[in-house]
Amino acid sequence: MTHIKVEGHKSLVRDENSHAIISTDTNNYNNYMNMMKNKKKEKDELRDAVREINSLKTEMHEIKSLLIQMTDKNNGR
């Protein structure tokens, strides 16, 4: 695979076979990959928090139903 430097750009080359422009700036690539990794981590944390909240809502609903049943029994219903 041979590359030709793109005029006026230090970190860009053109692949002779596919004619694609390729960035050779590894710092920018690593920064981008770290940013994407952090976004995925944040998204996973948010998803976990939403699941936990939904679970707590379900449990609260069950507790409320049990309290209503107990109150109804104590009131002779």
N, CA, C and O atoms as CSV, one atom per row, in Angstrom:
chain,resi,resn,atom,element,x,y,z
A,1,MET,N,N,0.852,-1.167,0.000
A,1,MET,CA,C,0.000,0.000,0.000
A,1,MET,C,C,0.900,1.233,0.000
A,1,MET,O,O,1.665,1.443,0.941
A,2,THR,N,N,0.813,2.038,-1.037
A,2,THR,CA,C,1.647,3.235,-1.127
A,2,THR,C,C,0.783,4.469,-0.921
A,2,THR,O,O,-0.392,4.515,-1.287
A,3,HIS,N,N,1.420,5.465,-0.319
A,3,HIS,CA,C,0.715,6.705,-0.003
A,3,HIS,C,C,1.440,7.887,-0.619
A,3,HIS,O,O,2.663,7.893,-0.752
A,4,ILE,N,N,0.651,8.890,-0.993
A,4,ILE,CA,C,1.186,10.134,-1.536
A,4,ILE,C,C,0.756,11.242,-0.586
A,4,ILE,O,O,-0.417,11.326,-0.225
A,5,LYS,N,N,1.702,12.104,-0.174
A,5,LYS,CA,C,1.367,13.214,0.719
A,5,LYS,C,C,0.390,14.158,0.021
A,5,LYS,O,O,0.500,14.430,-1.174
A,6,VAL,N,N,-0.577,14.650,0.817
A,6,VAL,CA,C,-1.536,15.623,0.294
A,6,VAL,C,C,-0.913,17.006,0.453
A,6,VAL,O,O,-0.477,17.384,1.541
A,7,GLU,N,N,-0.877,17.745,-0.633
A,7,GLU,CA,C,-0.240,19.050,-0.646
A,7,GLU,C,C,-0.917,19.990,0.343
A,7,GLU,O,O,-2.140,20.129,0.346
A,8,GLY,N,N,-0.115,20.628,1.176
A,8,GLY,CA,C,-0.629,21.616,2.122
A,8,GLY,C,C,-1.123,21.024,3.434
A,8,GLY,O,O,-1.613,21.759,4.292
A,9,HIS,N,N,-1.004,19.712,3.608
A,9,HIS,CA,C,-1.462,19.058,4.839
A,9,HIS,C,C,-0.387,18.088,5.314
A,9,HIS,O,O,-0.010,17.152,4.608
A,10,LYS,N,N,0.101,18.338,6.539
A,10,LYS,CA,C,1.173,17.493,7.076
A,10,LYS,C,C,0.709,16.091,7.426
A,10,LYS,O,O,1.460,15.128,7.275
A,11,SER,N,N,-0.521,15.975,7.891
A,11,SER,CA,C,-0.955,14.677,8.422
A,11,SER,C,C,-1.945,13.945,7.512
A,11,SER,O,O,-2.631,13.029,7.965
A,12,LEU,N,N,-2.028,14.332,6.248
A,12,LEU,CA,C,-2.927,13.647,5.315
A,12,LEU,C,C,-2.136,13.034,4.168
A,12,LEU,O,O,-1.219,13.646,3.619
A,13,VAL,N,N,-2.522,11.796,3.819
A,13,VAL,CA,C,-1.929,11.116,2.665
A,13,VAL,C,C,-3.058,10.503,1.831
A,13,VAL,O,O,-4.162,10.276,2.328
A,14,ARG,N,N,-2.764,10.244,0.574
A,14,ARG,CA,C,-3.726,9.604,-0.319
A,14,ARG,C,C,-3.228,8.203,-0.648
A,14,ARG,O,O,-2.074,8.005,-1.027
A,15,ASP,N,N,-4.129,7.237,-0.493
A,15,ASP,CA,C,-3.814,5.858,-0.859
A,15,ASP,C,C,-3.867,5.760,-2.377
A,15,ASP,O,O,-4.869,6.135,-2.988
A,16,GLU,N,N,-2.818,5.267,-2.981
A,16,GLU,CA,C,-2.761,5.189,-4.450
A,16,GLU,C,C,-3.769,4.206,-5.027
A,16,GLU,O,O,-4.273,4.424,-6.129
A,17,ASN,N,N,-4.075,3.130,-4.311
A,17,ASN,CA,C,-5.002,2.130,-4.838
A,17,ASN,C,C,-6.458,2.586,-4.761
A,17,ASN,O,O,-7.185,2.523,-5.752
A,18,SER,N,N,-6.879,3.045,-3.583
A,18,SER,CA,C,-8.295,3.394,-3.403
A,18,SER,C,C,-8.563,4.881,-3.601
A,18,SER,O,O,-9.716,5.294,-3.721
A,19,HIS,N,N,-7.509,5.681,-3.636
A,19,HIS,CA,C,-7.596,7.141,-3.746
A,19,HIS,C,C,-8.219,7.781,-2.514
A,19,HIS,O,O,-8.640,8.937,-2.562
A,20,ALA,N,N,-8.281,7.048,-1.423
A,20,ALA,CA,C,-8.840,7.572,-0.178
A,20,ALA,C,C,-7.833,8.484,0.496
A,20,ALA,O,O,-6.624,8.273,0.408
A,21,ILE,N,N,-8.356,9.515,1.177
A,21,ILE,CA,C,-7.522,10.394,1.981
A,21,ILE,C,C,-7.456,9.787,3.385
A,21,ILE,O,O,-8.486,9.451,3.969
A,22,ILE,N,N,-6.251,9.650,3.918
A,22,ILE,CA,C,-6.041,9.014,5.209
A,22,ILE,C,C,-5.292,9.972,6.120
A,22,ILE,O,O,-4.285,10.562,5.729
A,23,SER,N,N,-5.792,10.118,7.330
A,23,SER,CA,C,-5.105,10.942,8.328
A,23,SER,C,C,-4.043,10.093,9.014
A,23,SER,O,O,-4.295,8.949,9.391
A,24,THR,N,N,-2.867,10.659,9.171
A,24,THR,CA,C,-1.785,9.958,9.855
A,24,THR,C,C,-1.523,10.561,11.240
A,24,THR,O,O,-0.532,10.221,11.886
A,25,ASP,N,N,-2.404,11.448,11.692
A,25,ASP,CA,C,-2.261,12.111,12.989
A,25,ASP,C,C,-2.770,11.188,14.087
A,25,ASP,O,O,-3.969,11.147,14.361
A,26,THR,N,N,-1.869,10.452,14.712
A,26,THR,CA,C,-2.269,9.473,15.732
A,26,THR,C,C,-2.779,10.142,17.005
A,26,THR,O,O,-3.614,9.568,17.703
A,27,ASN,N,N,-2.297,11.338,17.320
A,27,ASN,CA,C,-2.784,12.040,18.513
A,27,ASN,C,C,-4.270,12.363,18.381
A,27,ASN,O,O,-5.045,12.120,19.307
A,28,ASN,N,N,-4.666,12.906,17.240
A,28,ASN,CA,C,-6.089,13.212,17.022
A,28,ASN,C,C,-6.923,11.942,17.037
A,28,ASN,O,O,-8.028,11.928,17.579
A,29,TYR,N,N,-6.405,10.891,16.454
A,29,TYR,CA,C,-7.126,9.614,16.439
A,29,TYR,C,C,-7.299,9.084,17.862
A,29,TYR,O,O,-8.393,8.667,18.241
A,30,ASN,N,N,-6.229,9.099,18.642
A,30,ASN,CA,C,-6.312,8.618,20.027
A,30,ASN,C,C,-7.268,9.478,20.854
A,30,ASN,O,O,-8.037,8.952,21.659
A,31,ASN,N,N,-7.221,10.799,20.659
A,31,ASN,CA,C,-8.156,11.691,21.364
A,31,ASN,C,C,-9.601,11.363,20.993
A,31,ASN,O,O,-10.474,11.324,21.860
A,32,TYR,N,N,-9.848,11.132,19.720
A,32,TYR,CA,C,-11.194,10.795,19.252
A,32,TYR,C,C,-11.661,9.471,19.863
A,32,TYR,O,O,-12.794,9.363,20.331
A,33,MET,N,N,-10.791,8.478,19.855
A,33,MET,CA,C,-11.159,7.173,20.408
A,33,MET,C,C,-11.434,7.270,21.910
A,33,MET,O,O,-12.362,6.633,22.409
A,34,ASN,N,N,-10.643,8.055,22.631
A,34,ASN,CA,C,-10.891,8.257,24.061
A,34,ASN,C,C,-12.217,8.968,24.295
A,34,ASN,O,O,-12.955,8.626,25.219
A,35,MET,N,N,-12.515,9.948,23.465
A,35,MET,CA,C,-13.778,10.673,23.573
A,35,MET,C,C,-14.954,9.716,23.340
A,35,MET,O,O,-15.945,9.762,24.068
A,36,MET,N,N,-14.843,8.861,22.337
A,36,MET,CA,C,-15.919,7.909,22.043
A,36,MET,C,C,-16.065,6.890,23.173
A,36,MET,O,O,-17.180,6.500,23.520
A,37,LYS,N,N,-14.963,6.467,23.735
A,37,LYS,CA,C,-14.987,5.527,24.856
A,37,LYS,C,C,-15.696,6.161,26.055
A,37,LYS,O,O,-16.509,5.514,26.715
A,38,ASN,N,N,-15.382,7.432,26.334
A,38,ASN,CA,C,-16.020,8.140,27.443
A,38,ASN,C,C,-17.511,8.329,27.204
A,38,ASN,O,O,-18.309,8.186,28.131
A,39,LYS,N,N,-17.897,8.651,25.966
A,39,LYS,CA,C,-19.321,8.798,25.642
A,39,LYS,C,C,-20.068,7.491,25.848
A,39,LYS,O,O,-21.182,7.483,26.372
A,40,LYS,N,N,-19.458,6.389,25.437
A,40,LYS,CA,C,-20.089,5.075,25.615
A,40,LYS,C,C,-20.249,4.760,27.092
A,40,LYS,O,O,-21.283,4.246,27.519
A,41,LYS,N,N,-19.209,5.074,27.875
A,41,LYS,CA,C,-19.268,4.835,29.312
A,41,LYS,C,C,-20.395,5.650,29.943
A,41,LYS,O,O,-21.148,5.130,30.767
A,42,GLU,N,N,-20.517,6.925,29.564
A,42,GLU,CA,C,-21.578,7.786,30.090
A,42,GLU,C,C,-22.952,7.255,29.692
A,42,GLU,O,O,-23.883,7.254,30.497
A,43,LYS,N,N,-23.068,6.811,28.459
A,43,LYS,CA,C,-24.340,6.272,27.976
A,43,LYS,C,C,-24.721,5.008,28.743
A,43,LYS,O,O,-25.882,4.822,29.107
A,44,ASP,N,N,-23.736,4.141,28.988
A,44,ASP,CA,C,-23.981,2.914,29.751
A,44,ASP,C,C,-24.395,3.241,31.187
A,44,ASP,O,O,-25.295,2.608,31.738
A,45,GLU,N,N,-23.729,4.238,31.791
A,45,GLU,CA,C,-24.070,4.638,33.157
A,45,GLU,C,C,-25.489,5.187,33.222
A,45,GLU,O,O,-26.228,4.889,34.160
A,46,LEU,N,N,-25.873,5.986,32.232
A,46,LEU,CA,C,-27.232,6.538,32.186
A,46,LEU,C,C,-28.257,5.422,32.019
A,46,LEU,O,O,-29.297,5.427,32.677
A,47,ARG,N,N,-27.966,4.468,31.140
A,47,ARG,CA,C,-28.873,3.341,30.926
A,47,ARG,C,C,-29.053,2.543,32.220
A,47,ARG,O,O,-30.166,2.137,32.554
A,48,ASP,N,N,-27.951,2.320,32.947
A,48,ASP,CA,C,-28.021,1.601,34.216
A,48,ASP,C,C,-28.853,2.375,35.240
A,48,ASP,O,O,-29.636,1.784,35.983
A,49,ALA,N,N,-28.683,3.690,35.276
A,49,ALA,CA,C,-29.447,4.521,36.212
A,49,ALA,C,C,-30.939,4.462,35.891
A,49,ALA,O,O,-31.764,4.373,36.801
A,50,VAL,N,N,-31.288,4.511,34.620
A,50,VAL,CA,C,-32.698,4.440,34.214
A,50,VAL,C,C,-33.288,3.086,34.606
A,50,VAL,O,O,-34.419,3.017,35.088
A,51,ARG,N,N,-32.536,2.024,34.404
A,51,ARG,CA,C,-33.007,0.683,34.802
A,51,ARG,C,C,-33.245,0.617,36.307
A,51,ARG,O,O,-34.250,0.067,36.757
A,52,GLU,N,N,-32.329,1.172,37.073
A,52,GLU,CA,C,-32.459,1.171,38.529
A,52,GLU,C,C,-33.683,1.979,38.963
A,52,GLU,O,O,-34.426,1.558,39.850
A,53,ILE,N,N,-33.889,3.127,38.344
A,53,ILE,CA,C,-35.064,3.958,38.661
A,53,ILE,C,C,-36.341,3.210,38.343
A,53,ILE,O,O,-37.282,3.223,39.138
A,54,ASN,N,N,-36.389,2.561,37.198
A,54,ASN,CA,C,-37.585,1.797,36.827
A,54,ASN,C,C,-37.838,0.651,37.800
A,54,ASN,O,O,-38.983,0.354,38.139
A,55,SER,N,N,-36.775,0.020,38.238
A,55,SER,CA,C,-36.907,-1.057,39.218
A,55,SER,C,C,-37.456,-0.509,40.536
A,55,SER,O,O,-38.337,-1.120,41.142
A,56,LEU,N,N,-36.944,0.630,40.978
A,56,LEU,CA,C,-37.437,1.254,42.209
A,56,LEU,C,C,-38.901,1.662,42.090
A,56,LEU,O,O,-39.666,1.524,43.044
A,57,LYS,N,N,-39.290,2.163,40.923
A,57,LYS,CA,C,-40.696,2.526,40.697
A,57,LYS,C,C,-41.597,1.301,40.843
A,57,LYS,O,O,-42.652,1.371,41.475
A,58,THR,N,N,-41.182,0.198,40.265
A,58,THR,CA,C,-41.960,-1.037,40.341
A,58,THR,C,C,-42.095,-1.486,41.791
A,58,THR,O,O,-43.183,-1.847,42.241
A,59,GLU,N,N,-40.987,-1.462,42.512
A,59,GLU,CA,C,-41.020,-1.870,43.914
A,59,GLU,C,C,-41.907,-0.943,44.743
A,59,GLU,O,O,-42.644,-1.410,45.611
A,60,MET,N,N,-41.844,0.346,44.490
A,60,MET,CA,C,-42.685,1.304,45.212
A,60,MET,C,C,-44.164,1.051,44.918
A,60,MET,O,O,-45.002,1.145,45.815
A,61,HIS,N,N,-44.477,0.736,43.681
A,61,HIS,CA,C,-45.854,0.428,43.307
A,61,HIS,C,C,-46.343,-0.815,44.054
A,61,HIS,O,O,-47.475,-0.849,44.536
A,62,GLU,N,N,-45.490,-1.829,44.146
A,62,GLU,CA,C,-45.850,-3.047,44.876
A,62,GLU,C,C,-46.068,-2.754,46.359
A,62,GLU,O,O,-47.019,-3.258,46.956
A,63,ILE,N,N,-45.194,-1.942,46.956
A,63,ILE,CA,C,-45.335,-1.576,48.369
A,63,ILE,C,C,-46.633,-0.804,48.583
A,63,ILE,O,O,-47.353,-1.041,49.554
A,64,LYS,N,N,-46.924,0.109,47.680
A,64,LYS,CA,C,-48.151,0.907,47.778
A,64,LYS,C,C,-49.373,-0.010,47.712
A,64,LYS,O,O,-50.319,0.157,48.481
A,65,SER,N,N,-49.353,-0.957,46.809
A,65,SER,CA,C,-50.476,-1.893,46.684
A,65,SER,C,C,-50.653,-2.708,47.962
A,65,SER,O,O,-51.779,-2.914,48.414
A,66,LEU,N,N,-49.558,-3.168,48.542
A,66,LEU,CA,C,-49.626,-3.932,49.791
A,66,LEU,C,C,-50.167,-3.074,50.931
A,66,LEU,O,O,-50.967,-3.551,51.736
A,67,LEU,N,N,-49.743,-1.816,51.009
A,67,LEU,CA,C,-50.246,-0.912,52.047
A,67,LEU,C,C,-51.740,-0.667,51.900
A,67,LEU,O,O,-52.471,-0.616,52.890
A,68,ILE,N,N,-52.186,-0.517,50.666
A,68,ILE,CA,C,-53.622,-0.314,50.420
A,68,ILE,C,C,-54.396,-1.551,50.849
A,68,ILE,O,O,-55.448,-1.439,51.478
A,69,GLN,N,N,-53.883,-2.726,50.514
A,69,GLN,CA,C,-54.549,-3.974,50.923
A,69,GLN,C,C,-54.608,-4.079,52.444
A,69,GLN,O,O,-55.640,-4.460,52.996
A,70,MET,N,N,-53.522,-3.749,53.123
A,70,MET,CA,C,-53.499,-3.820,54.581
A,70,MET,C,C,-54.469,-2.826,55.197
A,70,MET,O,O,-55.155,-3.143,56.169
A,71,THR,N,N,-54.529,-1.638,54.641
A,71,THR,CA,C,-55.440,-0.609,55.143
A,71,THR,C,C,-56.875,-1.031,54.942
A,71,THR,O,O,-57.706,-0.834,55.829
A,72,ASP,N,N,-57.187,-1.611,53.789
A,72,ASP,CA,C,-58.540,-2.073,53.497
A,72,ASP,C,C,-58.946,-3.179,54.485
A,72,ASP,O,O,-60.080,-3.192,54.964
A,73,LYS,N,N,-58.023,-4.107,54.789
A,73,LYS,CA,C,-58.333,-5.188,55.743
A,73,LYS,C,C,-58.595,-4.630,57.151
A,73,LYS,O,O,-59.493,-5.085,57.859
A,74,ASN,N,N,-57.788,-3.638,57.533
A,74,ASN,CA,C,-57.950,-3.052,58.865
A,74,ASN,C,C,-59.227,-2.231,58.972
A,74,ASN,O,O,-59.761,-2.054,60.067
A,75,ASN,N,N,-59.714,-1.736,57.861
A,75,ASN,CA,C,-60.943,-0.949,57.872
A,75,ASN,C,C,-62.178,-1.830,57.641
A,75,ASN,O,O,-63.295,-1.320,57.551
A,76,GLY,N,N,-61.986,-3.110,57.547
A,76,GLY,CA,C,-63.095,-4.045,57.391
A,76,GLY,C,C,-63.690,-4.102,56.011
A,76,GLY,O,O,-64.870,-4.423,55.865
A,77,ARG,N,N,-62.947,-3.816,55.040
A,77,ARG,CA,C,-63.466,-3.842,53.664
A,77,ARG,C,C,-63.270,-5.189,53.048
A,77,ARG,O,O,-63.644,-5.400,51.894
